[in-house]
Amino acid sequence: MGIRGMCYDEKENGYWIIAGIAPDPDQPDNSLPNNWAVWFWDSNHQLQRRLAKSDLPQDTRLPNPEAVCVIRANDEDYLLLISDNDKGTPSSYVLVPTTHLK
């Protein structure tokens, strides 16, 4: 597993991390599963998985998330997960309420 993206959450006093298998982009291996998860690492050095690819609604297209950031909208905090899709394909994203990740 490798870290794909990470951001600091000042309100929660910790880091949100996207981690998953990171195959060589110059030599893709389609036999590797594209599993990934979102983890939270707090100030007490506790690492907890908060979201897996399989936790998203089935119709959500987020094949290769590479970035995560915390945003605030309508007085609620969200994680913005951004996917680096195939070459020539626009990136995709999903907003996940942080209340669903506790």
C-alpha positions in Angstrom: 0.0 0.0 0.0 1.1 3.5 -0.7 -0.2 7.0 0.3 -2.0 8.6 -2.6 -3.2 11.7 -0.8 -3.2 13.4 2.6 -4.5 16.5 4.2 -4.6 18.0 7.7 -7.9 18.5 9.4 -7.5 21.4 11.9 -10.9 20.8 13.5 -10.3 17.1 14.1 -6.6 17.6 14.9 -5.4 14.9 12.5 -4.7 13.8 9.0 -7.0 12.3 6.4 -5.1 9.8 4.2 -6.0 8.0 1.0 -4.0 4.8 0.7 -4.1 2.0 -1.8 -2.1 -0.2 -4.1 0.1 2.0 -6.3 1.2 0.1 -9.4 3.8 1.5 -11.7 2.0 3.9 -14.0 4.4 3.2 -16.9 3.7 -0.6 -16.6 0.1 -1.0 -15.5 -0.8 -4.4 -14.1 -4.6 -5.1 -14.6 -4.3 -8.2 -12.4 -3.9 -5.9 -9.3 -7.1 -5.0 -7.5 -7.7 -1.2 -7.3 -8.6 -1.3 -3.6 -8.2 1.9 -1.6 -9.3 3.3 1.7 -9.6 6.6 3.6 -7.8 6.6 7.0 -7.7 9.1 9.8 -4.5 9.5 11.8 -5.0 11.6 15.0 -2.7 13.5 17.3 -2.5 10.4 19.6 -1.0 8.5 16.6 -4.0 6.3 16.2 -4.7 5.2 12.7 -8.3 4.2 11.9 -9.8 3.2 8.6 -12.9 5.3 8.0 -14.0 4.6 4.5 -13.3 1.9 1.9 -14.0 1.9 -1.8 -16.8 -0.7 -1.2 -18.5 1.8 1.3 -19.4 4.2 -1.5 -22.8 3.9 -3.3 -22.6 1.4 -6.1 -23.2 4.1 -8.8 -20.3 6.3 -7.6 -17.4 6.5 -10.0 -14.2 7.1 -8.2 -11.8 4.6 -9.7 -8.4 6.0 -8.6 -8.6 8.7 -5.9 -5.4 10.6 -5.6 -6.3 13.7 -3.6 -8.3 14.5 -0.4 -9.1 17.8 1.2 -11.6 19.0 3.9 -14.1 21.6 2.8 -16.9 23.3 4.6 -20.3 23.9 2.9 -23.6 24.8 4.4 -22.2 24.6 7.9 -21.1 20.9 7.4 -17.6 19.4 6.9 -16.9 17.2 3.9 -14.0 15.3 2.5 -13.5 16.0 -1.1 -12.0 12.9 -2.8 -10.7 13.5 -6.3 -9.9 10.7 -8.7 -7.2 10.7 -11.4 -9.1 8.8 -14.1 -7.7 7.2 -17.3 -5.8 9.3 -19.7 -8.1 11.5 -21.7 -10.9 11.1 -19.2 -12.0 14.0 -17.0 -11.3 13.6 -13.3 -14.2 12.6 -11.0 -14.9 13.6 -7.4 -17.2 12.8 -4.5 -18.1 14.7 -1.4 -18.4 12.6 1.7 -19.9 14.2 4.9 -17.3 13.7 7.7 -20.2 12.9 10.1 -20.5 9.6 8.1 -16.8 8.8 8.8 -16.8 8.9 12.6 
